[in-house]
C-alpha cells in the first residue's frame, strides 16, 4: 500500500484547476482572557479546502484509491465534533460580569474568592451569597457605630459621669451598645466596673458612719442593675448597719432605765423591754443578754432578802418575775428550796409566839393592862395580836424607835412593811399583766396574773377565766373558765356594788356571755352603762358593741359610734379598731 499524499502535494494538485470559493467567515472567537488563562491554539484539519469541488474531490479519490472512504468519514465526524465544541457562543466576559457586582459584594468564604475561572468560563455567587454580603456590610456599619459609642462611654467615665446627667451618662451608652451587640465584652466590663465602684463607695460610707451617702450609692446601683450581686451586697450591708444602730439605741435606753430603777415597769419603757427588743433585732446580742441577766439577778437578790426577812409571799412574787425574765436562772431552785424550808418554820414560830402571848395575857392581866396603858407597848400589842386583822383600808400604823423599846421595833415594823411591800408588788404585777392582756401578749399575761389569781385577786382571776374561755394563751376550756369565775364571783359582785368600774364591766360580761350567770342582755347593758357613765373605757366599748349588735337595746349605729368615740379618747384600742371598721375617723 502506497503512502497517502502530503499536504503540499494536495495543494499543488488543486492549484489553478478550480476557482477558489470565498470562505464563509466564522464568528470571531473571543480571545480576551482573564486570571492568566493561556489562549487555545486553533486546530485545522486538512488546511483550507474551501475551493475543492465534488468532482475534483472524487477525482482525487479516484487518483488516490489507497485513501479509504472510512478514513474520510471518520475525519468528517471528528471535524463536526470539534466545530461544535469550538463554535463561539454569545457570552459576557468575566470583566463585564464583574462590573455588575459592586466591589463590596465580592466576599470570601473560607478564604476562597467566590468568583472562579474554570476552563475559560466564570462561576459567580448565588443570590444567598449576595444577601450574606449585604449582611456583612450592615454588620460593618454596626461595628463602626459600636466603636463610636464606646468612645463616648469612655469620655463619660473619665468625666465620672456614671449615672448622671440623667440623659447622657456612661451607663446609658453601655446599654445602647448592648442593644446593638448583647454579648459585647467592652460594654459588659464597663458596667461591671461601675457597679464595683458604687459598691466600694457605699461600703466605705458605712464604715465612716455615713448612711445617707451609702443609700445614695445603693440608689445608683439600682439604676445600673437592681438584680446584681453588688446591689444585694450593699443593701444587706446597709440593712445590717441600720439594725446595729437601732440595737445601740435600745441598749442605751435600757441602761438609762436600769439606772432609774425601771427594771420591768413601765411595761414598754423598762430596761427589760428595751433589752428584749434588742434581742429581737440581733439575736444573741451579748450586751442585751447580760442586761437581762442583771435584771434577773436583781430580783433574785430581792427574793433572797425577802426569804431572810420572813416575807415569803413577796419572795414568791419576786421569784415569779425571775421565771418570766430568765426561766433557766440557776438560782430559782435554790430560792424555792429556801422558801419551802423556811415558810413552815416561820409559821410554827408565829403560832408559838401567839400562844405564848395569849398565855401571858391570861396569867397576868395586870401586866397586860400596864402594857395597854403605856404608849410604848400599846402599839406593840396591836401589831402582834393575831386577833387583829390588817386590811388595805386600815390606816397605816406609824411607830418610831423613839416610842418603842428596841425589842419591840421589829415586831411592830415587820408586818406593816410586809403588807406594804406585798401590796406594791401585787399592784405592779397586776398592772403589767393587764397591759400584756390588752396588748395581746397572752403568754406573758398568764405568767404575771396566775400568781395573783392563786392568791385570790379577783381582777386577775377574771382575766385568766376569759383567757381560758376565749382560748387566749390556753386551749379553749369553758369548764376551767367557769371554775375560776365561781371563785372570783363573790368578790366581783361586792366590788361592783361598791361602784368599781372594772368589776361592773366584768359583771356585765358574765351576763352577756352566759358564763356561770344566766345570759341576760338587759342585765349586761345595765352594768355596762353603770360603769360607762362613770368613765370606765372598757365598759364604754362594750356598751357600744351592744348598741351596734342590738343586744338588750335597740340597734343604733349612731349611739354605738358615740360610745366608741368616748372610749377611744381614753386610748382604748378596741374602740379605735371598731371605729375604723365602721369607717369613722
C-alpha positions as CSV (number, residue, x, y, z in Angstrom):
1,X,0.0,0.0,0.0
2,X,1.4,3.4,-1.1
3,X,1.8,6.3,1.3
4,X,-1.0,8.9,1.2
5,X,-0.2,12.2,-0.4
6,X,1.1,15.0,1.7
7,X,-0.5,18.4,2.3
8,X,1.8,20.2,-0.2
9,X,1.1,17.6,-2.9
10,X,-2.7,18.0,-2.5
11,X,-2.4,21.9,-2.6
12,X,-0.2,21.6,-5.7
13,X,-2.7,19.3,-7.4
14,X,-5.6,21.6,-6.7
15,X,-3.9,24.8,-7.7
16,X,-5.3,26.5,-10.9
17,X,-8.0,23.9,-11.6
18,X,-10.8,25.4,-9.7
19,X,-11.7,29.0,-8.7
20,X,-11.4,29.4,-5.0
21,X,-14.6,29.7,-3.2
22,X,-14.9,32.6,-0.8
23,X,-14.7,31.2,2.6
24,X,-17.6,31.8,4.8
25,X,-16.4,34.0,7.7
26,X,-16.6,32.4,11.1
27,X,-17.8,34.2,14.1
28,X,-14.9,35.9,15.7
29,X,-13.9,33.9,18.7
30,X,-13.4,35.9,21.8
31,X,-9.8,35.7,22.7
32,X,-9.9,38.0,25.6
33,X,-8.9,36.1,28.8
34,X,-8.5,36.9,32.3
35,X,-6.9,35.5,35.5
36,X,-3.9,34.4,33.3
37,X,-5.5,31.8,31.1
38,X,-3.5,30.8,28.0
39,X,-5.3,31.2,24.6
40,X,-6.2,28.0,22.9
41,X,-4.4,27.0,19.8
42,X,-6.6,26.8,16.7
43,X,-6.6,23.5,15.1
44,X,-7.4,22.9,11.4
45,X,-7.6,19.6,9.8
46,X,-6.5,19.4,6.1
47,X,-5.8,23.1,5.6
48,X,-8.1,25.4,3.6
49,X,-10.3,23.0,1.4
50,X,-13.0,25.5,0.6
51,X,-12.1,25.6,-3.1
52,X,-12.3,21.9,-3.8
53,X,-15.5,20.8,-5.6
54,X,-17.1,17.5,-5.7
55,X,-15.8,16.4,-8.9
56,X,-12.2,17.1,-8.1
57,X,-12.7,15.6,-4.7
58,X,-13.8,12.3,-6.2
59,X,-11.2,12.7,-8.8
60,X,-8.6,12.9,-6.1
61,X,-10.1,9.8,-4.6
62,X,-10.0,8.1,-7.9
63,X,-6.4,9.1,-8.3
64,X,-5.5,8.0,-4.8
65,X,-7.5,4.9,-4.4
66,X,-5.5,3.9,-1.4
67,X,-7.4,6.5,0.8
68,X,-10.4,4.7,2.0
69,X,-13.8,6.1,2.4
70,X,-13.9,5.1,6.0
71,X,-11.0,7.3,6.9
72,X,-12.7,10.3,5.3
73,X,-15.9,9.6,7.2
74,X,-14.1,9.4,10.5
75,X,-12.3,12.6,9.8
76,X,-15.6,14.3,9.0
77,X,-17.1,13.2,12.2
78,X,-14.1,14.5,14.2
79,X,-14.3,17.8,12.3
80,X,-18.0,18.2,13.3
81,X,-17.4,17.4,16.9
82,X,-14.6,19.9,17.2
83,X,-16.6,22.5,15.3
84,X,-19.5,22.1,17.7
85,X,-17.1,22.3,20.6
86,X,-15.3,25.4,19.5
87,X,-18.3,27.2,17.9
88,X,-18.3,30.7,19.5
89,X,-21.3,31.5,21.8
90,X,-22.7,34.9,22.9
91,X,-21.2,35.3,26.5
92,X,-20.4,38.2,28.7
93,X,-16.8,38.4,29.5
94,X,-15.6,37.9,33.1
95,X,-14.8,41.6,33.2
96,X,-18.3,42.6,32.1
97,X,-19.9,40.4,34.7
98,X,-17.6,41.5,37.4
99,X,-18.6,45.1,36.7
100,X,-22.2,44.3,37.5
101,X,-21.3,43.4,41.1
102,X,-20.4,46.1,43.5
103,X,-16.9,45.8,44.7
104,X,-18.1,45.4,48.3
105,X,-20.4,42.5,47.3
106,X,-17.5,40.2,46.4
107,X,-16.9,38.3,49.6
108,X,-14.8,35.4,50.6
109,X,-15.9,32.1,52.0
110,X,-13.3,30.2,53.8
111,X,-10.6,32.4,52.3
112,X,-11.6,31.4,48.7
113,X,-12.9,34.1,46.2
114,X,-16.3,33.0,45.0
115,X,-15.5,34.3,41.5
116,X,-13.5,31.5,39.9
117,X,-12.3,31.0,36.3
118,X,-12.7,27.4,35.1
119,X,-11.8,26.5,31.5
120,X,-12.3,30.0,30.3
121,X,-15.7,30.5,31.9
122,X,-16.8,32.2,35.2
123,X,-18.9,31.0,38.1
124,X,-20.4,33.7,40.3
125,X,-22.0,33.9,43.8
126,X,-25.6,32.8,44.2
127,X,-28.3,35.2,45.5
128,X,-27.9,33.9,49.0
129,X,-24.2,34.7,49.0
130,X,-25.0,38.2,47.8
131,X,-27.5,38.6,50.6
132,X,-24.8,37.4,53.0
133,X,-22.5,40.0,51.6
134,X,-25.1,42.7,52.3
135,X,-25.4,41.4,55.9
136,X,-21.7,41.7,56.4
137,X,-21.8,45.3,55.1
138,X,-24.6,46.1,57.6
139,X,-22.5,44.5,60.3
140,X,-19.6,46.7,59.4
141,X,-21.8,49.7,59.9
142,X,-23.0,48.4,63.3
143,X,-19.4,47.7,64.4
144,X,-18.5,51.3,63.4
145,X,-21.4,52.6,65.5
146,X,-20.4,50.5,68.5
147,X,-16.9,51.8,68.3
148,X,-18.2,55.3,68.3
149,X,-20.5,54.6,71.3
150,X,-17.6,53.0,73.3
151,X,-15.5,56.1,72.7
152,X,-18.4,58.3,74.1
153,X,-18.7,55.9,77.1
154,X,-15.0,56.2,77.9
155,X,-15.3,60.0,77.8
156,X,-18.2,59.8,80.3
157,X,-16.1,57.5,82.5
158,X,-13.2,60.0,82.5
159,X,-15.6,62.7,83.5
160,X,-17.0,60.4,86.2
161,X,-20.5,60.7,84.6
162,X,-21.5,57.2,85.6
163,X,-25.2,57.7,86.0
164,X,-25.6,61.4,85.6
165,X,-26.6,63.6,83.8
166,X,-29.9,61.8,83.6
167,X,-30.0,61.6,79.8
168,X,-26.3,61.3,79.0
169,X,-24.1,59.1,81.1
170,X,-21.8,56.0,80.8
171,X,-24.5,53.5,81.8
172,X,-26.9,54.6,79.2
173,X,-24.3,54.4,76.5
174,X,-23.2,51.0,77.5
175,X,-26.8,49.9,77.5
176,X,-27.1,51.2,73.9
177,X,-24.0,49.1,72.9
178,X,-25.6,46.0,74.4
179,X,-28.8,46.6,72.5
180,X,-26.7,46.5,69.3
181,X,-24.4,43.7,70.5
182,X,-25.8,41.8,73.6
183,X,-22.6,40.0,74.2
184,X,-20.3,42.9,73.8
185,X,-17.4,42.4,76.2
186,X,-16.3,46.0,76.5
187,X,-19.8,47.2,77.5
188,X,-20.3,44.3,79.9
189,X,-16.9,45.0,81.5
190,X,-17.7,48.7,81.7
191,X,-20.9,48.2,83.6
192,X,-19.3,45.7,85.9
193,X,-16.6,48.3,86.8
194,X,-19.3,50.9,87.5
195,X,-21.2,48.5,89.8
196,X,-18.0,47.7,91.7
197,X,-17.3,51.5,92.0
198,X,-20.6,52.1,93.7
199,X,-20.3,49.1,96.0
200,X,-16.9,50.2,97.1
201,X,-18.1,53.7,97.8
202,X,-21.2,52.5,99.7
203,X,-19.3,50.2,102.0
204,X,-16.7,52.9,102.7
205,X,-19.5,55.3,103.6
206,X,-21.0,52.8,106.1
207,X,-17.5,52.4,107.7
208,X,-17.4,56.1,108.0
209,X,-20.9,56.2,109.6
210,X,-22.4,58.0,106.6
211,X,-25.6,56.0,105.9
212,X,-27.0,58.7,103.7
213,X,-24.1,58.5,101.4
214,X,-24.3,54.7,101.4
215,X,-28.0,55.0,100.5
216,X,-27.2,57.3,97.6
217,X,-24.7,54.7,96.2
218,X,-27.4,52.0,96.6
219,X,-29.8,54.1,94.6
220,X,-27.2,54.4,91.8
221,X,-26.6,50.7,91.9
222,X,-30.4,50.2,91.5
223,X,-30.2,52.4,88.4
224,X,-27.4,50.3,86.9
225,X,-28.8,46.9,87.8
226,X,-31.1,46.2,90.7
227,X,-30.7,42.5,90.2
228,X,-26.9,42.5,90.5
229,X,-24.9,40.9,93.3
230,X,-23.3,44.2,94.1
231,X,-26.8,45.8,94.8
232,X,-27.7,42.9,97.0
233,X,-24.4,43.1,98.9
234,X,-24.7,46.8,99.6
235,X,-28.3,46.6,100.5
236,X,-27.5,43.8,103.0
237,X,-24.7,45.9,104.5
238,X,-26.9,49.0,104.8
239,X,-29.7,47.0,106.5
240,X,-27.2,45.5,108.9
241,X,-25.9,48.9,109.7
242,X,-29.3,50.2,110.5
243,X,-30.1,47.3,112.7
244,X,-26.8,47.8,114.6
245,X,-27.7,51.5,115.1
246,X,-31.2,50.6,116.4
247,X,-29.7,48.0,118.8
248,X,-27.2,50.5,120.1
249,X,-30.0,53.0,120.7
250,X,-32.1,50.4,122.6
251,X,-29.2,49.3,124.7
252,X,-28.6,52.9,125.7
253,X,-32.3,53.3,126.7
254,X,-32.1,50.1,128.7
255,X,-29.1,51.2,130.6
256,X,-30.8,54.5,131.5
257,X,-34.0,52.7,132.6
258,X,-32.0,50.3,134.7
259,X,-30.2,53.1,136.5
260,X,-33.5,54.7,137.2
261,X,-34.9,51.5,138.8
262,X,-37.3,50.9,135.9
263,X,-36.5,47.2,135.6
264,X,-39.8,45.8,134.4
265,X,-42.2,48.8,134.6
266,X,-43.5,50.6,132.7
267,X,-44.1,47.6,130.5
268,X,-42.9,49.1,127.2
269,X,-40.3,51.6,128.7
270,X,-38.5,49.4,131.1
271,X,-34.9,48.1,130.9
272,X,-36.3,44.6,130.3
273,X,-38.4,45.7,127.4
274,X,-35.5,47.5,125.7
275,X,-33.2,44.5,126.1
276,X,-35.8,42.2,124.7
277,X,-36.4,44.4,121.7
278,X,-32.6,44.5,121.1
279,X,-32.6,40.6,121.1
280,X,-35.4,40.6,118.5
281,X,-33.3,42.7,116.2
282,X,-30.0,41.0,117.0
283,X,-30.5,37.5,118.4
284,X,-27.6,36.6,120.7
285,X,-26.5,40.1,121.4
286,X,-24.2,39.8,124.4
287,X,-25.0,43.2,125.9
288,X,-28.7,42.6,125.8
289,X,-28.4,39.1,127.3
290,X,-26.1,40.3,130.0
291,X,-28.6,43.1,130.8
292,X,-31.5,40.7,131.2
293,X,-29.4,38.5,133.4
294,X,-28.6,41.5,135.6
295,X,-32.3,42.3,136.0
296,X,-33.0,38.6,136.9
297,X,-30.1,38.7,139.4
298,X,-31.5,41.9,141.0
299,X,-34.9,40.1,141.6
300,X,-33.1,37.0,142.9
301,X,-31.4,39.3,145.5
302,X,-34.7,40.8,146.4
303,X,-36.2,37.3,146.7
304,X,-33.4,36.1,148.9
305,X,-33.7,39.2,151.2
306,X,-37.5,38.6,151.4
307,X,-36.9,35.0,152.5
308,X,-34.5,36.0,155.2
309,X,-37.0,38.6,156.4
310,X,-39.8,36.1,156.5
311,X,-41.7,37.8,153.7
312,X,-42.4,34.6,151.8
313,X,-45.3,36.0,149.7
314,X,-43.0,38.8,148.4
315,X,-40.2,36.3,147.8
316,X,-42.6,34.1,145.7
317,X,-43.7,37.1,143.6
318,X,-40.1,38.1,143.0
319,X,-39.2,34.6,142.1
320,X,-42.1,34.5,139.6
321,X,-40.7,37.6,138.0
322,X,-37.3,35.9,137.6
323,X,-39.1,33.0,136.0
324,X,-40.5,35.4,133.4
325,X,-37.2,37.1,132.8
326,X,-34.9,34.2,132.8
327,X,-36.7,30.8,133.2
328,X,-33.4,28.9,133.3
329,X,-31.8,31.0,136.0
330,X,-29.8,28.7,138.2
331,X,-30.8,30.4,141.5
332,X,-34.6,29.7,141.1
333,X,-34.4,26.2,142.5
334,X,-32.3,27.4,145.4
335,X,-34.7,30.2,146.4
336,X,-37.7,27.8,146.0
337,X,-36.0,25.3,148.3
338,X,-35.3,28.1,150.9
339,X,-39.0,29.2,150.8
340,X,-40.1,25.6,151.2
341,X,-37.9,25.1,154.3
342,X,-38.3,28.5,155.9
343,X,-42.0,29.0,155.5
344,X,-43.2,26.1,157.7
345,X,-40.7,27.1,160.4
346,X,-41.8,30.7,160.3
347,X,-45.4,29.7,160.6
348,X,-44.6,27.4,163.5
349,X,-42.7,30.2,165.2
350,X,-45.6,32.6,164.7
351,X,-48.0,30.2,166.2
352,X,-45.7,29.6,169.2
353,X,-45.3,33.3,169.7
354,X,-49.1,33.8,169.6
355,X,-49.6,31.1,172.1
356,X,-47.1,32.5,174.4
357,X,-48.6,35.9,174.1
358,X,-52.1,34.6,174.9
359,X,-50.8,32.6,177.8
360,X,-49.0,35.6,179.3
361,X,-52.1,37.7,178.8
362,X,-54.3,35.3,180.7
363,X,-51.9,34.7,183.5
364,X,-51.0,38.3,184.2
365,X,-53.8,40.7,183.4
366,X,-52.3,43.4,185.4
367,X,-49.2,43.2,183.2
368,X,-51.3,43.3,180.1
369,X,-53.2,46.3,181.4
370,X,-50.0,48.0,182.1
371,X,-48.9,47.4,178.5
372,X,-52.2,48.7,177.3
373,X,-51.8,51.9,179.3
374,X,-48.2,52.6,178.2
375,X,-48.0,54.2,174.8
376,X,-44.7,52.4,174.2
377,X,-46.3,49.0,174.4
378,X,-49.8,49.6,173.1
379,X,-48.5,49.7,169.5
380,X,-46.6,46.5,170.0
381,X,-49.7,44.7,171.3
382,X,-51.8,46.0,168.4
383,X,-49.2,44.9,165.8
384,X,-48.6,41.5,167.2
385,X,-52.0,40.5,168.3
386,X,-53.1,37.7,165.9
387,X,-56.8,38.5,166.5
388,X,-56.4,42.0,164.9
389,X,-56.6,41.9,161.0
390,X,-54.8,44.5,158.9
391,X,-56.5,45.3,155.6
392,X,-55.6,47.7,152.8
393,X,-58.3,50.1,154.0
394,X,-56.9,50.3,157.5
395,X,-54.9,53.5,158.3
396,X,-51.2,52.7,158.5
397,X,-49.6,52.2,161.9
398,X,-46.9,54.8,162.4
399,X,-44.3,53.9,165.0
400,X,-40.7,55.1,165.7
401,X,-37.9,53.6,167.6
402,X,-38.2,56.6,170.0
403,X,-41.6,55.5,171.2
404,X,-40.9,51.7,171.4
405,X,-38.3,49.6,173.1
406,X,-35.7,48.2,170.8
407,X,-37.0,44.7,171.3
408,X,-40.4,45.6,170.0
409,X,-39.4,47.7,166.9
410,X,-39.0,44.7,164.7
411,X,-42.3,43.2,165.9
412,X,-44.2,46.3,165.0
413,X,-42.5,47.3,161.8
414,X,-42.1,43.9,160.0
415,X,-45.8,43.1,159.5
416,X,-46.6,46.7,158.2
417,X,-43.6,46.7,155.9
418,X,-44.5,43.2,154.7
419,X,-48.1,44.2,153.9
420,X,-46.9,47.4,152.2
421,X,-44.3,45.7,150.0
422,X,-46.7,42.9,149.1
423,X,-49.4,45.3,148.0
424,X,-46.8,47.2,145.9
425,X,-45.7,44.0,144.2
426,X,-49.2,42.9,143.6
427,X,-50.1,46.2,142.0
428,X,-47.1,46.0,139.8
429,X,-47.8,42.5,138.6
430,X,-51.5,43.2,138.1
431,X,-50.8,46.3,136.0
432,X,-48.2,44.6,133.9
433,X,-50.4,41.5,133.5
434,X,-53.4,43.6,132.4
435,X,-51.2,45.6,130.0
436,X,-49.9,42.4,128.5
437,X,-53.5,41.0,128.2
438,X,-54.9,44.0,126.4
439,X,-51.8,44.1,124.2
440,X,-52.5,40.5,123.1
441,X,-49.4,39.2,124.8
442,X,-51.3,36.4,126.5
443,X,-48.4,34.1,127.5
444,X,-46.8,37.0,129.4
445,X,-50.2,38.0,130.8
446,X,-50.8,34.4,132.1
447,X,-47.4,34.3,133.8
448,X,-48.0,37.5,135.6
449,X,-51.6,37.0,136.5
450,X,-51.6,33.4,137.6
451,X,-49.7,34.0,140.9
452,X,-52.2,36.8,141.7
453,X,-55.1,34.6,140.8
454,X,-53.8,31.9,143.1
455,X,-53.7,34.5,145.9
456,X,-57.4,35.3,145.2
457,X,-57.0,38.6,143.4
458,X,-60.4,38.8,141.7
459,X,-59.4,41.0,138.8
460,X,-56.6,38.7,137.9
461,X,-58.9,35.7,138.2
462,X,-61.4,37.2,135.8
463,X,-58.8,37.9,133.1
464,X,-57.5,34.3,133.4
465,X,-61.0,33.0,133.2
466,X,-61.7,34.8,130.0
467,X,-58.3,33.6,128.6
468,X,-59.5,30.0,129.1
469,X,-63.0,30.8,127.9
470,X,-61.8,32.5,124.6
471,X,-58.7,30.4,124.1
472,X,-56.2,33.2,124.6
473,X,-52.9,31.7,125.7
474,X,-54.7,28.5,126.6
475,X,-56.8,25.9,124.9
476,X,-60.5,26.8,124.9
477,X,-61.9,25.4,128.2
478,X,-65.3,26.7,129.3
479,X,-65.3,24.3,132.3
480,X,-62.0,25.7,133.6
481,X,-63.1,29.2,132.9
482,X,-66.3,28.6,134.9
483,X,-64.4,27.2,137.9
484,X,-62.2,30.4,138.1
485,X,-65.3,32.7,137.7
486,X,-67.1,30.9,140.5
487,X,-64.1,31.5,142.8
488,X,-64.0,35.2,141.9
489,X,-67.7,36.0,141.6
490,X,-68.4,36.9,145.2
491,X,-65.7,39.5,145.2
492,X,-66.8,40.7,141.7
493,X,-70.3,41.3,143.0
494,X,-69.1,43.1,146.1
495,X,-66.8,45.3,144.1
496,X,-69.4,46.1,141.6
497,X,-71.9,47.1,144.3
498,X,-69.2,49.3,145.8
499,X,-69.0,51.1,142.4
500,X,-65.8,49.9,141.0
501,X,-66.0,50.3,137.2
502,X,-63.9,47.3,136.2
503,X,-66.0,45.0,138.4
504,X,-69.2,46.4,137.0
505,X,-67.9,45.8,133.4
506,X,-66.8,42.3,134.2
507,X,-70.2,41.5,135.7
508,X,-71.8,42.8,132.6
509,X,-69.6,40.5,130.5
510,X,-70.7,37.5,132.5
511,X,-74.3,38.3,131.9
512,X,-73.7,38.9,128.2
513,X,-71.7,35.7,127.6
514,X,-73.8,33.5,130.0
515,X,-70.7,32.4,131.8
516,X,-71.7,31.0,135.2
517,X,-74.5,33.5,135.3
518,X,-77.6,33.1,133.1
519,X,-77.4,35.0,129.8
520,X,-79.3,38.3,130.2
521,X,-78.5,41.1,127.7
522,X,-80.6,43.5,129.7
523,X,-78.5,43.0,132.8
524,X,-75.4,43.2,130.7
525,X,-76.4,46.6,129.4
526,X,-77.3,47.8,132.9
527,X,-73.9,47.0,134.3
528,X,-72.1,48.2,131.2
529,X,-74.0,51.5,131.3
530,X,-73.4,51.9,135.0
531,X,-69.6,51.6,134.5
532,X,-69.5,53.6,131.2
533,X,-71.3,56.6,132.7
534,X,-68.6,56.7,135.3
535,X,-66.0,56.9,132.6
536,X,-64.7,53.4,132.5
537,X,-63.4,52.9,128.9
538,X,-63.8,49.2,128.7
539,X,-67.4,49.4,129.7
540,X,-68.0,52.2,127.1
541,X,-66.6,50.0,124.4
542,X,-68.7,47.0,125.5
543,X,-71.8,49.2,125.6
544,X,-71.1,50.5,122.1
545,X,-70.9,46.9,120.9
546,X,-74.3,46.1,122.4
547,X,-75.8,49.1,120.5
548,X,-74.1,48.0,117.3
549,X,-75.4,44.5,117.6
550,X,-78.8,45.4,119.1
551,X,-78.4,43.3,122.2
552,X,-80.5,44.4,125.1
553,X,-81.2,47.7,123.4
554,X,-82.5,48.8,120.0
555,X,-79.8,48.7,117.4
556,X,-78.3,52.2,116.9
557,X,-75.2,52.9,114.8
558,X,-75.1,56.5,115.9
559,X,-75.2,55.6,119.7
560,X,-72.6,52.9,119.2
561,X,-70.2,55.4,117.5
562,X,-70.7,57.8,120.3
563,X,-69.7,55.3,123.0
564,X,-66.7,54.1,120.9
565,X,-65.5,57.6,120.4
566,X,-65.7,58.3,124.2
567,X,-63.7,55.1,124.8
568,X,-61.2,55.9,122.0
569,X,-60.5,59.3,123.6
570,X,-59.2,57.5,126.6
571,X,-56.9,55.3,124.4
572,X,-59.0,52.2,124.2
573,X,-57.5,50.3,121.2
574,X,-60.6,48.1,120.7
575,X,-62.8,51.1,120.4
576,X,-60.4,52.6,117.9
577,X,-60.5,49.5,115.7
578,X,-64.3,49.4,115.9
579,X,-64.4,53.0,114.6
580,X,-62.1,52.2,111.8
581,X,-64.2,49.1,110.9
582,X,-67.3,51.4,110.8
583,X,-65.5,53.9,108.6
584,X,-65.4,56.6,111.2
585,X,-62.4,58.8,111.7
